Amino acid sequence: MAGCYETSKSGPPHYEDLAAISKALINHAPDRIIQGSNWPHVSLPPEQSPDNAELLDLFCSWVPDQATLKKIFVQISIKTLWLLRGQTEHNLR
């Protein structure tokens, strides 16, 4: 999940039009969520670039609990890095 500022019709600071679908996706398949910032935000002029800390805070507000937050930012990230290095999921256990 990344770049809500690129597709939102309602816009900042809460991107209300994307909040509900984001929450639904996170609740439905937390094991499939990868979060990204889309930095350096090349789709916008520098003076219109969103604040990365605010986007991160917003994403975190869509996650229902600390366990899911850890799953997204730690466990899935580690798994993804290992898979990119050619390791299988079996080797990660």
N, C-alpha and C positions, 0 to 999 in steps of 0.2 A: 504494500500500500504506500503510494507516494504521489506527490504532486497534486494534492487536492486543490491547490490554488490554480492549477491548469484547467480543471474541468468544472469547477463549482460555478453555479449561476448566482448563488446567494453571496459568496465571497467571504472575506475575513470579517471578523476574527474567528467566527465559529463554524463557518462552512456548513450551515444547518442542512442544506440539501444533500450533503454527503455523509453526515453524521449517522443517520439511521441505517443506511446501507452498509457503512463501515462497521457499525456495531453488530449488525446482523451477520456479516461475514466473519467477524472475529468470534462471535458466539457459536456460529455453525462449524467453523473449521479452524480453530486456533493453531492446529498443527501445520496449516498451509499458509500462514501469514508471514510475509517478509516485509518489514518496514524499511522505507528509504526516504531520504530527504529531498532527492532530486537536486542537491547542491551540485553545481554552482548556479542553478536556476537560469540557464541560458535562454529560456523562452521569454524572459522579461528583461527590460532595461534594469541596470543595477540599482537605480533609485527606487524601483518598484518591487524588488526582490523581497520575499517574505522573510521574517525572522525565524531562523531555524529552531531556536529554543521555544518559541511560541508554537510552531508546528509540532514539535516533539511533545510539548505539554498537552496539546490538543489530542494528538494520537493516544497518548497515555490515558486521557480522560475517557476515551472510547473503549478501553480495555476493562473488563469487569472486575478483575482482582489481581493481586500481586503474583499469584502462581501463573496466571496466563501471561502477565507482563514478562515474567522471567522466562517462560517458555518461548515467547516471541523474540526477546532480545538476547537471550543467552543460549538456550538449547537449540533452537532452530538455526541460529547463526553459526554455532559450532558445527552442527550437522551439515549445513550448506557448505561451509568451508572445507570440511573433510570430503564431501562428495565431489566438490570441484577439484580436489587433489587426486581423485580417482579411487578413493576408498569406498567400500560398500557399507551399507547401513549395518550389516552383520558385524563388520569390523569395529563399529563404534560402541558396541555393547561391552 
